[in-house]
């Protein structure tokens, strides 16, 4: 997860971009911060999905094969 300071800076730069515009340095900083945010978000989402099991209304496990394989690989890497 990104620190509160970095999230605040992302929002600050976004607001400034909408009102007065950004300097070249600020635009670069914004790009770097956004990329870091996206990496963190994607990593978190992948970890969340690896813990999911999908069950149909009849109680059958219908988790996609690709996800089951990723979960198995993840368990092997932990041991």
N, CA, C and O atoms as a Maestro MAE file, in Angstrom:
{
 s_m_m2io_version
 :::
 2.0.0
}

f_m_ct {
 s_m_title
 :::
 protein
 m_atom[316] {
  # First column is atom index #
  i_m_mmod_type
  r_m_x_coord
  r_m_y_coord
  r_m_z_coord
  i_m_residue_number
  s_m_chain_name
  s_m_pdb_residue_name
  s_m_pdb_atom_name
  i_m_atomic_number
  :::
  1 25 0.841 -1.178 0.000 1 A "UNK " " N  " 7
  2 3 0.000 0.000 0.000 1 A "UNK " " CA " 6
  3 2 0.888 1.244 0.000 1 A "UNK " " C  " 6
  4 15 1.943 1.274 0.634 1 A "UNK " " O  " 8
  5 25 0.446 2.243 -0.709 2 A "UNK " " N  " 7
  6 3 1.166 3.498 -0.793 2 A "UNK " " CA " 6
  7 2 0.972 4.292 0.492 2 A "UNK " " C  " 6
  8 15 -0.079 4.213 1.129 2 A "UNK " " O  " 8
  9 25 1.981 5.050 0.864 3 A "UNK " " N  " 7
  10 3 1.882 5.855 2.081 3 A "UNK " " CA " 6
  11 2 0.856 6.973 1.892 3 A "UNK " " C  " 6
  12 15 0.544 7.373 0.770 3 A "UNK " " O  " 8
  13 25 0.346 7.459 3.008 4 A "UNK " " N  " 7
  14 3 -0.624 8.554 2.962 4 A "UNK " " CA " 6
  15 2 -0.021 9.792 2.317 4 A "UNK " " C  " 6
  16 15 -0.709 10.536 1.617 4 A "UNK " " O  " 8
  17 25 1.263 10.009 2.555 5 A "UNK " " N  " 7
  18 3 1.934 11.172 1.973 5 A "UNK " " CA " 6
  19 2 1.954 11.096 0.448 5 A "UNK " " C  " 6
  20 15 1.706 12.088 -0.238 5 A "UNK " " O  " 8
  21 25 2.253 9.906 -0.071 6 A "UNK " " N  " 7
  22 3 2.300 9.748 -1.530 6 A "UNK " " CA " 6
  23 2 0.914 9.885 -2.144 6 A "UNK " " C  " 6
  24 15 0.759 10.501 -3.198 6 A "UNK " " O  " 8
  25 25 -0.093 9.313 -1.488 7 A "UNK " " N  " 7
  26 3 -1.456 9.458 -1.996 7 A "UNK " " CA " 6
  27 2 -1.894 10.915 -1.980 7 A "UNK " " C  " 6
  28 15 -2.544 11.387 -2.912 7 A "UNK " " O  " 8
  29 25 -1.535 11.621 -0.916 8 A "UNK " " N  " 7
  30 3 -1.878 13.040 -0.825 8 A "UNK " " CA " 6
  31 2 -1.188 13.820 -1.935 8 A "UNK " " C  " 6
  32 15 -1.778 14.728 -2.521 8 A "UNK " " O  " 8
  33 25 0.064 13.465 -2.226 9 A "UNK " " N  " 7
  34 3 0.805 14.161 -3.284 9 A "UNK " " CA " 6
  35 2 0.187 13.873 -4.654 9 A "UNK " " C  " 6
  36 15 0.094 14.772 -5.489 9 A "UNK " " O  " 8
  37 25 -0.232 12.643 -4.888 10 A "UNK " " N  " 7
  38 3 -0.905 12.301 -6.150 10 A "UNK " " CA " 6
  39 2 -2.140 13.173 -6.325 10 A "UNK " " C  " 6
  40 15 -2.361 13.739 -7.395 10 A "UNK " " O  " 8
  41 25 -2.940 13.278 -5.276 11 A "UNK " " N  " 7
  42 3 -4.162 14.086 -5.335 11 A "UNK " " CA " 6
  43 2 -3.840 15.571 -5.511 11 A "UNK " " C  " 6
  44 15 -4.518 16.279 -6.255 11 A "UNK " " O  " 8
  45 25 -2.819 16.023 -4.830 12 A "UNK " " N  " 7
  46 3 -2.405 17.427 -4.948 12 A "UNK " " CA " 6
  47 2 -2.000 17.753 -6.387 12 A "UNK " " C  " 6
  48 15 -2.402 18.776 -6.940 12 A "UNK " " O  " 8
  49 25 -1.211 16.882 -6.972 13 A "UNK " " N  " 7
  50 3 -0.775 17.100 -8.351 13 A "UNK " " CA " 6
  51 2 -1.947 17.005 -9.333 13 A "UNK " " C  " 6
  52 15 -2.002 17.747 -10.314 13 A "UNK " " O  " 8
  53 25 -2.870 16.100 -9.068 14 A "UNK " " N  " 7
  54 3 -4.044 15.974 -9.943 14 A "UNK " " CA " 6
  55 2 -4.884 17.244 -9.899 14 A "UNK " " C  " 6
  56 15 -5.345 17.723 -10.935 14 A "UNK " " O  " 8
  57 25 -5.082 17.787 -8.709 15 A "UNK " " N  " 7
  58 3 -5.857 19.024 -8.579 15 A "UNK " " CA " 6
  59 2 -5.149 20.201 -9.240 15 A "UNK " " C  " 6
  60 15 -5.774 21.018 -9.916 15 A "UNK " " O  " 8
  61 25 -3.839 20.273 -9.033 16 A "UNK " " N  " 7
  62 3 -3.077 21.364 -9.642 16 A "UNK " " CA " 6
  63 2 -3.113 21.253 -11.165 16 A "UNK " " C  " 6
  64 15 -3.194 22.260 -11.868 16 A "UNK " " O  " 8
  65 25 -3.053 20.028 -11.662 17 A "UNK " " N  " 7
  66 3 -3.105 19.789 -13.105 17 A "UNK " " CA " 6
  67 2 -4.404 20.326 -13.700 17 A "UNK " " C  " 6
  68 15 -4.415 20.863 -14.807 17 A "UNK " " O  " 8
  69 25 -5.494 20.176 -12.958 18 A "UNK " " N  " 7
  70 3 -6.800 20.617 -13.436 18 A "UNK " " CA " 6
  71 2 -6.973 22.129 -13.355 18 A "UNK " " C  " 6
  72 15 -7.727 22.714 -14.133 18 A "UNK " " O  " 8
  73 25 -6.277 22.762 -12.416 19 A "UNK " " N  " 7
  74 3 -6.480 24.199 -12.211 19 A "UNK " " CA " 6
  75 2 -5.428 25.044 -12.918 19 A "UNK " " C  " 6
  76 15 -5.741 25.761 -13.868 19 A "UNK " " O  " 8
  77 25 -4.189 24.963 -12.461 20 A "UNK " " N  " 7
  78 3 -3.148 25.852 -12.995 20 A "UNK " " CA " 6
  79 2 -2.186 25.177 -13.954 20 A "UNK " " C  " 6
  80 15 -1.452 25.850 -14.678 20 A "UNK " " O  " 8
  81 25 -2.185 23.859 -13.963 21 A "UNK " " N  " 7
  82 3 -1.244 23.129 -14.816 21 A "UNK " " CA " 6
  83 2 0.007 22.760 -14.042 21 A "UNK " " C  " 6
  84 15 0.292 23.326 -12.987 21 A "UNK " " O  " 8
  85 25 0.744 21.812 -14.576 22 A "UNK " " N  " 7
  86 3 1.944 21.310 -13.913 22 A "UNK " " CA " 6
  87 2 3.200 21.745 -14.646 22 A "UNK " " C  " 6
  88 15 3.207 21.920 -15.865 22 A "UNK " " O  " 8
  89 25 4.270 21.916 -13.864 23 A "UNK " " N  " 7
  90 3 5.574 22.156 -14.481 23 A "UNK " " CA " 6
  91 2 6.053 20.816 -15.045 23 A "UNK " " C  " 6
  92 15 5.453 19.772 -14.787 23 A "UNK " " O  " 8
  93 25 7.118 20.861 -15.800 24 A "UNK " " N  " 7
  94 3 7.661 19.632 -16.379 24 A "UNK " " CA " 6
  95 2 8.104 18.669 -15.275 24 A "UNK " " C  " 6
  96 15 7.891 17.460 -15.377 24 A "UNK " " O  " 8
  97 25 8.714 19.204 -14.233 25 A "UNK " " N  " 7
  98 3 9.183 18.369 -13.117 25 A "UNK " " CA " 6
  99 2 8.001 17.738 -12.375 25 A "UNK " " C  " 6
  100 15 8.051 16.569 -11.994 25 A "UNK " " O  " 8
  101 25 6.950 18.516 -12.177 26 A "UNK " " N  " 7
  102 3 5.767 18.003 -11.496 26 A "UNK " " CA " 6
  103 2 5.076 16.929 -12.335 26 A "UNK " " C  " 6
  104 15 4.572 15.947 -11.790 26 A "UNK " " O  " 8
  105 25 5.051 17.105 -13.634 27 A "UNK " " N  " 7
  106 3 4.446 16.111 -14.518 27 A "UNK " " CA " 6
  107 2 5.221 14.790 -14.449 27 A "UNK " " C  " 6
  108 15 4.627 13.712 -14.444 27 A "UNK " " O  " 8
  109 25 6.546 14.887 -14.398 28 A "UNK " " N  " 7
  110 3 7.377 13.676 -14.262 28 A "UNK " " CA " 6
  111 2 7.114 13.007 -12.921 28 A "UNK " " C  " 6
  112 15 6.970 11.786 -12.847 28 A "UNK " " O  " 8
  113 25 7.051 13.815 -11.856 29 A "UNK " " N  " 7
  114 3 6.774 13.278 -10.524 29 A "UNK " " CA " 6
  115 2 5.413 12.586 -10.500 29 A "UNK " " C  " 6
  116 15 5.268 11.507 -9.925 29 A "UNK " " O  " 8
  117 25 4.425 13.208 -11.123 30 A "UNK " " N  " 7
  118 3 3.080 12.640 -11.175 30 A "UNK " " CA " 6
  119 2 3.099 11.300 -11.898 30 A "UNK " " C  " 6
  120 15 2.458 10.344 -11.461 30 A "UNK " " O  " 8
  121 25 3.820 11.232 -12.984 31 A "UNK " " N  " 7
  122 3 3.914 9.997 -13.755 31 A "UNK " " CA " 6
  123 2 4.553 8.875 -12.930 31 A "UNK " " C  " 6
  124 15 4.079 7.739 -12.946 31 A "UNK " " O  " 8
  125 25 5.619 9.196 -12.220 32 A "UNK " " N  " 7
  126 3 6.304 8.200 -11.383 32 A "UNK " " CA " 6
  127 2 5.384 7.727 -10.257 32 A "UNK " " C  " 6
  128 15 5.293 6.530 -9.984 32 A "UNK " " O  " 8
  129 25 4.706 8.670 -9.608 33 A "UNK " " N  " 7
  130 3 3.803 8.312 -8.507 33 A "UNK " " CA " 6
  131 2 2.629 7.463 -9.002 33 A "UNK " " C  " 6
  132 15 2.237 6.501 -8.342 33 A "UNK " " O  " 8
  133 25 2.074 7.815 -10.150 34 A "UNK " " N  " 7
  134 3 0.964 7.036 -10.708 34 A "UNK " " CA " 6
  135 2 1.413 5.616 -11.047 34 A "UNK " " C  " 6
  136 15 0.683 4.658 -10.793 34 A "UNK " " O  " 8
  137 25 2.599 5.479 -11.613 35 A "UNK " " N  " 7
  138 3 3.117 4.151 -11.960 35 A "UNK " " CA " 6
  139 2 3.308 3.314 -10.696 35 A "UNK " " C  " 6
  140 15 2.978 2.128 -10.680 35 A "UNK " " O  " 8
  141 25 3.838 3.925 -9.644 36 A "UNK " " N  " 7
  142 3 4.016 3.210 -8.383 36 A "UNK " " CA " 6
  143 2 2.665 2.794 -7.804 36 A "UNK " " C  " 6
  144 15 2.509 1.678 -7.309 36 A "UNK " " O  " 8
  145 25 1.691 3.701 -7.872 37 A "UNK " " N  " 7
  146 3 0.348 3.403 -7.378 37 A "UNK " " CA " 6
  147 2 -0.251 2.217 -8.134 37 A "UNK " " C  " 6
  148 15 -0.811 1.307 -7.524 37 A "UNK " " O  " 8
  149 25 -0.135 2.229 -9.451 38 A "UNK " " N  " 7
  150 3 -0.693 1.144 -10.259 38 A "UNK " " CA " 6
  151 2 -0.013 -0.188 -9.972 38 A "UNK " " C  " 6
  152 15 -0.681 -1.219 -9.901 38 A "UNK " " O  " 8
  153 25 1.317 -0.178 -9.806 39 A "UNK " " N  " 7
  154 3 2.029 -1.423 -9.466 39 A "UNK " " CA " 6
  155 2 1.517 -1.982 -8.143 39 A "UNK " " C  " 6
  156 15 1.255 -3.179 -8.021 39 A "UNK " " O  " 8
  157 25 1.379 -1.104 -7.160 40 A "UNK " " N  " 7
  158 3 0.906 -1.517 -5.840 40 A "UNK " " CA " 6
  159 2 -0.520 -2.051 -5.915 40 A "UNK " " C  " 6
  160 15 -0.831 -3.087 -5.328 40 A "UNK " " O  " 8
  161 25 -1.387 -1.340 -6.638 41 A "UNK " " N  " 7
  162 3 -2.782 -1.759 -6.775 41 A "UNK " " CA " 6
  163 2 -2.879 -3.119 -7.463 41 A "UNK " " C  " 6
  164 15 -3.603 -4.002 -7.003 41 A "UNK " " O  " 8
  165 25 -2.157 -3.283 -8.554 42 A "UNK " " N  " 7
  166 3 -2.218 -4.545 -9.306 42 A "UNK " " CA " 6
  167 2 -1.717 -5.714 -8.468 42 A "UNK " " C  " 6
  168 15 -2.308 -6.794 -8.479 42 A "UNK " " O  " 8
  169 25 -0.634 -5.495 -7.748 43 A "UNK " " N  " 7
  170 3 -0.089 -6.539 -6.891 43 A "UNK " " CA " 6
  171 2 -1.093 -6.941 -5.822 43 A "UNK " " C  " 6
  172 15 -1.280 -8.126 -5.546 43 A "UNK " " O  " 8
  173 25 -1.726 -5.963 -5.233 44 A "UNK " " N  " 7
  174 3 -2.740 -6.217 -4.211 44 A "UNK " " CA " 6
  175 2 -3.923 -6.983 -4.801 44 A "UNK " " C  " 6
  176 15 -4.440 -7.908 -4.175 44 A "UNK " " O  " 8
  177 25 -4.345 -6.604 -5.988 45 A "UNK " " N  " 7
  178 3 -5.483 -7.264 -6.635 45 A "UNK " " CA " 6
  179 2 -5.147 -8.717 -6.966 45 A "UNK " " C  " 6
  180 15 -5.985 -9.598 -6.776 45 A "UNK " " O  " 8
  181 25 -3.952 -8.975 -7.449 46 A "UNK " " N  " 7
  182 3 -3.544 -10.345 -7.765 46 A "UNK " " CA " 6
  183 2 -3.545 -11.188 -6.495 46 A "UNK " " C  " 6
  184 15 -4.029 -12.320 -6.501 46 A "UNK " " O  " 8
  185 25 -3.008 -10.644 -5.409 47 A "UNK " " N  " 7
  186 3 -2.999 -11.383 -4.148 47 A "UNK " " CA " 6
  187 2 -4.412 -11.662 -3.653 47 A "UNK " " C  " 6
  188 15 -4.681 -12.736 -3.116 47 A "UNK " " O  " 8
  189 25 -5.305 -10.714 -3.828 48 A "UNK " " N  " 7
  190 3 -6.701 -10.910 -3.435 48 A "UNK " " CA " 6
  191 2 -7.336 -12.019 -4.262 48 A "UNK " " C  " 6
  192 15 -8.006 -12.898 -3.718 48 A "UNK " " O  " 8
  193 25 -7.128 -11.980 -5.571 49 A "UNK " " N  " 7
  194 3 -7.730 -12.990 -6.445 49 A "UNK " " CA " 6
  195 2 -7.195 -14.392 -6.170 49 A "UNK " " C  " 6
  196 15 -7.919 -15.375 -6.332 49 A "UNK " " O  " 8
  197 25 -5.949 -14.489 -5.760 50 A "UNK " " N  " 7
  198 3 -5.372 -15.806 -5.474 50 A "UNK " " CA " 6
  199 2 -6.033 -16.459 -4.265 50 A "UNK " " C  " 6
  200 15 -5.890 -17.664 -4.056 50 A "UNK " " O  " 8
  201 25 -6.751 -15.678 -3.474 51 A "UNK " " N  " 7
  202 3 -7.439 -16.229 -2.322 51 A "UNK " " CA " 6
  203 2 -8.917 -16.480 -2.563 51 A "UNK " " C  " 6
  204 15 -9.645 -16.804 -1.625 51 A "UNK " " O  " 8
  205 25 -9.373 -16.338 -3.798 52 A "UNK " " N  " 7
  206 3 -10.797 -16.441 -4.115 52 A "UNK " " CA " 6
  207 2 -11.140 -17.827 -4.661 52 A "UNK " " C  " 6
  208 15 -10.395 -18.400 -5.456 52 A "UNK " " O  " 8
  209 25 -12.273 -18.345 -4.221 53 A "UNK " " N  " 7
  210 3 -12.850 -19.550 -4.799 53 A "UNK " " CA " 6
  211 2 -14.251 -19.176 -5.257 53 A "UNK " " C  " 6
  212 15 -15.014 -18.576 -4.500 53 A "UNK " " O  " 8
  213 25 -14.589 -19.522 -6.479 54 A "UNK " " N  " 7
  214 3 -15.896 -19.181 -7.031 54 A "UNK " " CA " 6
  215 2 -16.788 -20.417 -6.961 54 A "UNK " " C  " 6
  216 15 -16.433 -21.500 -7.425 54 A "UNK " " O  " 8
  217 25 -17.962 -20.210 -6.361 55 A "UNK " " N  " 7
  218 3 -18.898 -21.304 -6.162 55 A "UNK " " CA " 6
  219 2 -20.229 -20.930 -6.815 55 A "UNK " " C  " 6
  220 15 -20.728 -19.821 -6.630 55 A "UNK " " O  " 8
  221 25 -20.799 -21.865 -7.581 56 A "UNK " " N  " 7
  222 3 -22.096 -21.603 -8.223 56 A "UNK " " CA " 6
  223 2 -23.228 -21.800 -7.210 56 A "UNK " " C  " 6
  224 15 -22.975 -22.247 -6.091 56 A "UNK " " O  " 8
  225 25 -24.462 -21.476 -7.578 57 A "UNK " " N  " 7
  226 3 -25.589 -21.597 -6.638 57 A "UNK " " CA " 6
  227 2 -25.807 -23.012 -6.095 57 A "UNK " " C  " 6
  228 15 -26.422 -23.178 -5.042 57 A "UNK " " O  " 8
  229 25 -25.315 -24.020 -6.791 58 A "UNK " " N  " 7
  230 3 -25.471 -25.407 -6.336 58 A "UNK " " CA " 6
  231 2 -24.346 -25.845 -5.410 58 A "UNK " " C  " 6
  232 15 -24.351 -26.967 -4.905 58 A "UNK " " O  " 8
  233 25 -23.377 -24.953 -5.188 59 A "UNK " " N  " 7
  234 3 -22.264 -25.277 -4.294 59 A "UNK " " CA " 6
  235 2 -21.072 -25.900 -4.985 59 A "UNK " " C  " 6
  236 15 -20.143 -26.359 -4.320 59 A "UNK " " O  " 8
  237 25 -21.079 -25.926 -6.316 60 A "UNK " " N  " 7
  238 3 -19.960 -26.501 -7.066 60 A "UNK " " CA " 6
  239 2 -18.853 -25.464 -7.240 60 A "UNK " " C  " 6
  240 15 -19.117 -24.292 -7.509 60 A "UNK " " O  " 8
  241 25 -17.627 -25.912 -7.083 61 A "UNK " " N  " 7
  242 3 -16.478 -25.030 -7.294 61 A "UNK " " CA " 6
  243 2 -16.330 -24.792 -8.795 61 A "UNK " " C  " 6
  244 15 -16.069 -25.731 -9.548 61 A "UNK " " O  " 8
  245 25 -16.493 -23.554 -9.230 62 A "UNK " " N  " 7
  246 3 -16.377 -23.218 -10.646 62 A "UNK " " CA " 6
  247 2 -15.248 -22.203 -10.868 62 A "UNK " " C  " 6
  248 15 -15.284 -21.407 -11.806 62 A "UNK " " O  " 8
  249 25 -14.255 -22.251 -9.991 63 A "UNK " " N  " 7
  250 3 -13.101 -21.369 -10.120 63 A "UNK " " CA " 6
  251 2 -12.403 -21.664 -11.449 63 A "UNK " " C  " 6
  252 15 -12.150 -22.827 -11.763 63 A "UNK " " O  " 8
  253 25 -12.090 -20.631 -12.232 64 A "UNK " " N  " 7
  254 3 -11.416 -20.866 -13.510 64 A "UNK " " CA " 6
  255 2 -10.094 -21.636 -13.336 64 A "UNK " " C  " 6
  256 15 -9.366 -21.454 -12.360 64 A "UNK " " O  " 8
  257 25 -9.821 -22.481 -14.302 65 A "UNK " " N  " 7
  258 3 -8.630 -23.336 -14.262 65 A "UNK " " CA " 6
  259 2 -7.350 -22.511 -14.105 65 A "UNK " " C  " 6
  260 15 -6.457 -22.882 -13.343 65 A "UNK " " O  " 8
  261 25 -7.268 -21.418 -14.812 66 A "UNK " " N  " 7
  262 3 -6.073 -20.572 -14.752 66 A "UNK " " CA " 6
  263 2 -5.845 -20.048 -13.323 66 A "UNK " " C  " 6
  264 15 -4.706 -19.982 -12.860 66 A "UNK " " O  " 8
  265 25 -6.910 -19.683 -12.643 67 A "UNK " " N  " 7
  266 3 -6.799 -19.186 -11.271 67 A "UNK " " CA " 6
  267 2 -6.405 -20.305 -10.316 67 A "UNK " " C  " 6
  268 15 -5.582 -20.105 -9.423 67 A "UNK " " O  " 8
  269 25 -7.000 -21.495 -10.507 68 A "UNK " " N  " 7
  270 3 -6.643 -22.634 -9.662 68 A "UNK " " CA " 6
  271 2 -5.155 -22.969 -9.804 68 A "UNK " " C  " 6
  272 15 -4.482 -23.267 -8.817 68 A "UNK " " O  " 8
  273 25 -4.655 -22.918 -11.028 69 A "UNK " " N  " 7
  274 3 -3.237 -23.211 -11.267 69 A "UNK " " CA " 6
  275 2 -2.349 -22.174 -10.585 69 A "UNK " " C  " 6
  276 15 -1.320 -22.521 -10.006 69 A "UNK " " O  " 8
  277 25 -2.738 -20.918 -10.651 70 A "UNK " " N  " 7
  278 3 -1.968 -19.859 -9.995 70 A "UNK " " CA " 6
  279 2 -1.977 -20.048 -8.486 70 A "UNK " " C  " 6
  280 15 -0.965 -19.815 -7.826 70 A "UNK " " O  " 8
  281 25 -3.107 -20.466 -7.937 71 A "UNK " " N  " 7
  282 3 -3.202 -20.710 -6.502 71 A "UNK " " CA " 6
  283 2 -2.298 -21.869 -6.090 71 A "UNK " " C  " 6
  284 15 -1.636 -21.802 -5.054 71 A "UNK " " O  " 8
  285 25 -2.267 -22.935 -6.901 72 A "UNK " " N  " 7
  286 3 -1.396 -24.079 -6.609 72 A "UNK " " CA " 6
  287 2 0.072 -23.668 -6.648 72 A "UNK " " C  " 6
  288 15 0.848 -24.047 -5.772 72 A "UNK " " O  " 8
  289 25 0.454 -22.889 -7.666 73 A "UNK " " N  " 7
  290 3 1.838 -22.416 -7.773 73 A "UNK " " CA " 6
  291 2 2.208 -21.582 -6.556 73 A "UNK " " C  " 6
  292 15 3.312 -21.694 -6.023 73 A "UNK " " O  " 8
  293 25 1.280 -20.753 -6.127 74 A "UNK " " N  " 7
  294 3 1.519 -19.879 -4.983 74 A "UNK " " CA " 6
  295 2 1.735 -20.702 -3.714 74 A "UNK " " C  " 6
  296 15 2.609 -20.390 -2.907 74 A "UNK " " O  " 8
  297 25 0.929 -21.761 -3.542 75 A "UNK " " N  " 7
  298 3 1.075 -22.619 -2.360 75 A "UNK " " CA " 6
  299 2 2.410 -23.345 -2.383 75 A "UNK " " C  " 6
  300 15 3.055 -23.485 -1.344 75 A "UNK " " O  " 8
  301 25 2.832 -23.807 -3.555 76 A "UNK " " N  " 7
  302 3 4.118 -24.491 -3.682 76 A "UNK " " CA " 6
  303 2 5.273 -23.556 -3.327 76 A "UNK " " C  " 6
  304 15 6.243 -23.977 -2.697 76 A "UNK " " O  " 8
  305 25 5.173 -22.312 -3.724 77 A "UNK " " N  " 7
  306 3 6.229 -21.349 -3.463 77 A "UNK " " CA " 6
  307 2 6.332 -20.986 -1.987 77 A "UNK " " C  " 6
  308 15 7.388 -20.554 -1.526 77 A "UNK " " O  " 8
  309 25 5.243 -21.159 -1.245 78 A "UNK " " N  " 7
  310 3 5.252 -20.863 0.186 78 A "UNK " " CA " 6
  311 2 5.939 -21.974 0.977 78 A "UNK " " C  " 6
  312 15 6.494 -21.717 2.045 78 A "UNK " " O  " 8
  313 25 5.907 -23.194 0.469 79 A "UNK " " N  " 7
  314 3 6.463 -24.323 1.224 79 A "UNK " " CA " 6
  315 2 7.863 -24.632 0.834 79 A "UNK " " C  " 6
  316 15 8.467 -25.555 1.381 79 A "UNK " " O  " 8
  :::
 }
 m_bond[315] {
  # First column is bond index #
  i_m_from
  i_m_to
  i_m_order
  :::
  1 1 2 1
  2 2 3 1
  3 3 4 2
  4 3 5 1
  5 5 6 1
  6 6 7 1
  7 7 8 2
  8 7 9 1
  9 9 10 1
  10 10 11 1
  11 11 12 2
  12 11 13 1
  13 13 14 1
  14 14 15 1
  15 15 16 2
  16 15 17 1
  17 17 18 1
  18 18 19 1
  19 19 20 2
  20 19 21 1
  21 21 22 1
  22 22 23 1
  23 23 24 2
  24 23 25 1
  25 25 26 1
  26 26 27 1
  27 27 28 2
  28 27 29 1
  29 29 30 1
  30 30 31 1
  31 31 32 2
  32 31 33 1
  33 33 34 1
  34 34 35 1
  35 35 36 2
  36 35 37 1
  37 37 38 1
  38 38 39 1
  39 39 40 2
  40 39 41 1
  41 41 42 1
  42 42 43 1
  43 43 44 2
  44 43 45 1
  45 45 46 1
  46 46 47 1
  47 47 48 2
  48 47 49 1
  49 49 50 1
  50 50 51 1
  51 51 52 2
  52 51 53 1
  53 53 54 1
  54 54 55 1
  55 55 56 2
  56 55 57 1
  57 57 58 1
  58 58 59 1
  59 59 60 2
  60 59 61 1
  61 61 62 1
  62 62 63 1
  63 63 64 2
  64 63 65 1
  65 65 66 1
  66 66 67 1
  67 67 68 2
  68 67 69 1
  69 69 70 1
  70 70 71 1
  71 71 72 2
  72 71 73 1
  73 73 74 1
  74 74 75 1
  75 75 76 2
  76 75 77 1
  77 77 78 1
  78 78 79 1
  79 79 80 2
  80 79 81 1
  81 81 82 1
  82 82 83 1
  83 83 84 2
  84 83 85 1
  85 85 86 1
  86 86 87 1
  87 87 88 2
  88 87 89 1
  89 89 90 1
  90 90 91 1
  91 91 92 2
  92 91 93 1
  93 93 94 1
  94 94 95 1
  95 95 96 2
  96 95 97 1
  97 97 98 1
  98 98 99 1
  99 99 100 2
  100 99 101 1
  101 101 102 1
  102 102 103 1
  103 103 104 2
  104 103 105 1
  105 105 106 1
  106 106 107 1
  107 107 108 2
  108 107 109 1
  109 109 110 1
  110 110 111 1
  111 111 112 2
  112 111 113 1
  113 113 114 1
  114 114 115 1
  115 115 116 2
  116 115 117 1
  117 117 118 1
  118 118 119 1
  119 119 120 2
  120 119 121 1
  121 121 122 1
  122 122 123 1
  123 123 124 2
  124 123 125 1
  125 125 126 1
  126 126 127 1
  127 127 128 2
  128 127 129 1
  129 129 130 1
  130 130 131 1
  131 131 132 2
  132 131 133 1
  133 133 134 1
  134 134 135 1
  135 135 136 2
  136 135 137 1
  137 137 138 1
  138 138 139 1
  139 139 140 2
  140 139 141 1
  141 141 142 1
  142 142 143 1
  143 143 144 2
  144 143 145 1
  145 145 146 1
  146 146 147 1
  147 147 148 2
  148 147 149 1
  149 149 150 1
  150 150 151 1
  151 151 152 2
  152 151 153 1
  153 153 154 1
  154 154 155 1
  155 155 156 2
  156 155 157 1
  157 157 158 1
  158 158 159 1
  159 159 160 2
  160 159 161 1
  161 161 162 1
  162 162 163 1
  163 163 164 2
  164 163 165 1
  165 165 166 1
  166 166 167 1
  167 167 168 2
  168 167 169 1
  169 169 170 1
  170 170 171 1
  171 171 172 2
  172 171 173 1
  173 173 174 1
  174 174 175 1
  175 175 176 2
  176 175 177 1
  177 177 178 1
  178 178 179 1
  179 179 180 2
  180 179 181 1
  181 181 182 1
  182 182 183 1
  183 183 184 2
  184 183 185 1
  185 185 186 1
  186 186 187 1
  187 187 188 2
  188 187 189 1
  189 189 190 1
  190 190 191 1
  191 191 192 2
  192 191 193 1
  193 193 194 1
  194 194 195 1
  195 195 196 2
  196 195 197 1
  197 197 198 1
  198 198 199 1
  199 199 200 2
  200 199 201 1
  201 201 202 1
  202 202 203 1
  203 203 204 2
  204 203 205 1
  205 205 206 1
  206 206 207 1
  207 207 208 2
  208 207 209 1
  209 209 210 1
  210 210 211 1
  211 211 212 2
  212 211 213 1
  213 213 214 1
  214 214 215 1
  215 215 216 2
  216 215 217 1
  217 217 218 1
  218 218 219 1
  219 219 220 2
  220 219 221 1
  221 221 222 1
  222 222 223 1
  223 223 224 2
  224 223 225 1
  225 225 226 1
  226 226 227 1
  227 227 228 2
  228 227 229 1
  229 229 230 1
  230 230 231 1
  231 231 232 2
  232 231 233 1
  233 233 234 1
  234 234 235 1
  235 235 236 2
  236 235 237 1
  237 237 238 1
  238 238 239 1
  239 239 240 2
  240 239 241 1
  241 241 242 1
  242 242 243 1
  243 243 244 2
  244 243 245 1
  245 245 246 1
  246 246 247 1
  247 247 248 2
  248 247 249 1
  249 249 250 1
  250 250 251 1
  251 251 252 2
  252 251 253 1
  253 253 254 1
  254 254 255 1
  255 255 256 2
  256 255 257 1
  257 257 258 1
  258 258 259 1
  259 259 260 2
  260 259 261 1
  261 261 262 1
  262 262 263 1
  263 263 264 2
  264 263 265 1
  265 265 266 1
  266 266 267 1
  267 267 268 2
  268 267 269 1
  269 269 270 1
  270 270 271 1
  271 271 272 2
  272 271 273 1
  273 273 274 1
  274 274 275 1
  275 275 276 2
  276 275 277 1
  277 277 278 1
  278 278 279 1
  279 279 280 2
  280 279 281 1
  281 281 282 1
  282 282 283 1
  283 283 284 2
  284 283 285 1
  285 285 286 1
  286 286 287 1
  287 287 288 2
  288 287 289 1
  289 289 290 1
  290 290 291 1
  291 291 292 2
  292 291 293 1
  293 293 294 1
  294 294 295 1
  295 295 296 2
  296 295 297 1
  297 297 298 1
  298 298 299 1
  299 299 300 2
  300 299 301 1
  301 301 302 1
  302 302 303 1
  303 303 304 2
  304 303 305 1
  305 305 306 1
  306 306 307 1
  307 307 308 2
  308 307 309 1
  309 309 310 1
  310 310 311 1
  311 311 312 2
  312 311 313 1
  313 313 314 1
  314 314 315 1
  315 315 316 2
  :::
 }
}
